[in-house]
Amino acid sequence: MSRILKNKEKIVEKINEYRASIESTVPKAYRHEVYRKTIHLSSLWIPTLIYFTPGWIALLVFFVLLCGDIFIEYGSFRRWKWARISFALIFGKGLRNAERNHLRFVPSGGIYVLTSALLCTLFFSKPVAVISLTVMLVSDTMAALVGKAIGRRKIYKQKTLEGTNAFFLSALAVSMLFEPIYHFTYVSVIACAVATIVELYEDTLELDDNLAIPLSIGAVLMLMS
């Protein structure tokens, strides 16, 4: 029994050493970005809901969640105790520095994502809304993770060529995956290119990419198809 316990302790020790070595090789900022984008990807339930439910149900869900999110975030900004606790529990470490600023009210990405979901459901066809939101969730994640991991050639401020290429290629891949519900054509390529440009110059546009990306894709697909 003592030998088994000693072996178990050695295994645990080795696991801890391996975990420590992994954490030491991955920068803390990158681990935080992975955490944030994992939360971002969890919002893939949104295009799933749009596709599998009637439009009015999706609109109702998004409207209620958006109102609740705004109320909690504003309450947190106003330092209402219950709101600050709820806000911390819901968003935790997924907030950007600007969203932690208590000097002025800064909406989190969640508000923009839900606003995009509401607008896409309201103005676009179901396939277009699903594609637009999925590209935003997947490609924005790919751009951030690839850009921070291997991005070397900066092309605009902190945006890199590697991250931008990751966005464009993943957007094309997502559009192709939806071939059964929306035919992939040159219009899809143009929409992905426009979304890539929008993501690249989001600072100049002064519009959150969670809102700008799906609206730009959807607009191109609806107007040019």
NORKABEL-V337973 format. One record per pair of residues at least 4 apart in sequence whose ideal C-beta (glycine too) atoms are under 7 Angstrom apart, sorted by the first residue. I is the first residue (numbers start at 1). J is the second residue. Records with the same first field share a line. If there is no record, write none. Layout:
I: J, J
This chain:
1: 5
2: 6
3: 7
4: 8
5: 9
6: 10
7: 11
8: 12
9: 13
10: 14
11: 15
12: 16
13: 17
14: 18
15: 19
16: 20
17: 21
18: 22
19: 23
20: 24
21: 25
22: 26
26: 30, 31
28: 32
29: 33
30: 34, 148, 149
31: 35
32: 36, 93
33: 37, 144, 145, 148
34: 38, 145
35: 39, 93, 94
36: 40, 94
37: 41, 141, 144, 145
38: 42
39: 94
40: 137, 140, 141
41: 137, 141
43: 113, 137
44: 48, 134, 137
45: 49
46: 50, 117, 133
47: 51, 130, 133, 134
48: 52
49: 53, 58, 61
50: 58, 121, 126, 129, 130
51: 126, 130
53: 57, 58
55: 59, 121
56: 60
57: 61
58: 62, 121
59: 63, 118, 121, 122
60: 64
61: 65
62: 66, 114, 117, 118, 121
63: 67, 118
64: 68
65: 69, 114
66: 70, 111, 114, 115, 118
67: 71
68: 72
69: 73, 110, 111, 114
70: 74, 111
71: 75
72: 76, 83, 86, 87
73: 77, 87, 107, 108, 111
74: 78, 105
75: 80, 83
76: 83, 84, 87
77: 102, 105
79: 84
80: 84
81: 85
82: 86
83: 87
84: 88
85: 89
86: 90
87: 91
88: 92
91: 95, 108
95: 99, 100, 108
98: 106
99: 106, 108
101: 106
107: 111, 112
109: 113, 210
110: 114
111: 115
112: 116, 208, 210, 211
113: 117, 210
114: 118
115: 119, 211
116: 120, 133, 136, 210, 211, 214, 215
117: 121, 133
118: 122
119: 123, 215
120: 124, 129, 132, 133, 214, 218
121: 129
124: 128, 129, 132, 218, 222
125: 129
126: 130
127: 131, 178, 181, 182
128: 132, 182, 218, 221, 222
129: 133, 218
130: 134, 178
131: 135, 174, 175, 178, 182, 217
132: 136, 214, 217, 218
133: 137, 214
134: 138, 174
135: 139, 171, 174, 175, 195, 213, 217
136: 140, 210, 213, 214
137: 141
138: 142, 170, 174
139: 143, 167, 170, 171, 174
140: 144, 199, 209, 213
141: 145
142: 146, 166, 167, 170
143: 147, 163, 164, 166, 167, 199
144: 148, 163
145: 149
146: 150, 151, 162, 163, 166
147: 151, 159, 160, 162, 163, 166
150: 162
151: 160, 162, 163
152: 160, 162
153: 160, 161, 162
154: 158, 159, 160
155: 159, 160, 161, 164
156: 200, 201
157: 203
159: 163, 164, 200
160: 164
161: 165
162: 166
163: 167
164: 168, 196, 200
165: 169
166: 170
167: 171, 196, 199
168: 172, 192, 193, 196
169: 173
170: 174
171: 175, 192, 195, 196
172: 176, 189, 192
173: 177
174: 178
175: 184, 188, 192
176: 184
178: 182
179: 183, 184
184: 188
186: 190
187: 191, 220, 221, 224, 225
188: 192
189: 193
190: 194, 220, 224
191: 195, 217, 220, 221
192: 196
193: 197
194: 198, 216, 220
195: 199, 213, 216, 217
196: 200
197: 201
198: 202, 205, 212, 213, 216
199: 209, 213
201: 205
202: 207, 209, 212
205: 212
207: 211, 212
208: 212
209: 213
211: 215
212: 216
213: 217
214: 218
215: 219
216: 220
217: 221
218: 222
219: 223
220: 224
221: 225
